[in-house]
Amino acid sequence: MAGAARSVEDLRPYVPQLLSAWQPTHGDSRHMRVEGSLVFVDISGFTKLTERLARKGKVGAEEMSDLLSSTFSALLDVSRLEGADLLKWGGDAVLLLFRGGDHAVRACRAACDMRTTLRTVGRLTTTEGTVTLKMSVGVHSGSFDCYLVGDPDVHQELLVAGPGVSTTAVMEQTASAGQVLVSTQTAALLPAGSHREGPEPGTHLLHARRLLGAAIAPREIEFTSALPRTRSGKIMRRLLRARALGQPEGDLSTLEPMP
């Protein structure tokens, strides 16, 4: 029994947290209705890369797997700081659930943090060249119907369905690369000024810089008596050339003086 319990704990990171807190709705053990915010994240740039790496057979497939794993690991680490629960992972897209207090705020903050993280981890150097990934995100808040389907003795699958899921998908499909688009229901739970009207009726575009600080606010502010300068080689070459030819040296205000 101890070995079986240990095996369950080992598997816990690979299943949604929702299953550990499963509370059937209306007495049906297969159905649970949850309140919260759903985030649909889609990464663009992987499809073409997959096609190119597929020509390399098994080696290309392994490289693609490593790239997907490293990219999504970084994004999920960031989202989990805000309490994200990974419900679904389908290739280059993930579906995240946020429950509890301030779920809409945390969901949007996580979306902004993931977008910021992707700007760093999404610049991939591969055997087929350099690829820059981008993400589009849809967020909706409300009720979501979750179902456990299949034979409990063989295999069960968690499905998320209902109008709330459809609205989340519409938000993501409407968002352009780099955008976080939220529904009217989510926008109503966010601070004033953190969003504006989106490209379609019922959509709202996040103002990342106005969304509750923590996503993009600096952790520390340092005051200095002067702005940092540079030892730019380009400016230095211009200076040396000007002095050699007896020409005006131009603006040197950004050049850091040698000690």
Buried (B, 14 or more C-beta within 10 A) or exposed (E): EEEEEEEEEEEEEEEBBBBEEBEEEEEEEBBBBBEBBBBBBBBBBBEEBBEBBEEBEEEBEEBBEEBBEEBBEBBBEBBBEBBBBBBBBEEBBBBBBBBEEBBBBBBBBBBBBBBEBBEEBBEBEBEBEEBEBBBBBBBBBBEBBBBBEEEEEEEBEBBBEBEBBEBBBBBBEBBEEEBBBBBBBBBEBBEEEBBEEBEEEBBBBBBBEBBBEBBBEEEEEEEEEEEEEEEEEEBEEBBEEBEEEEEEEEEBEEBEEEE
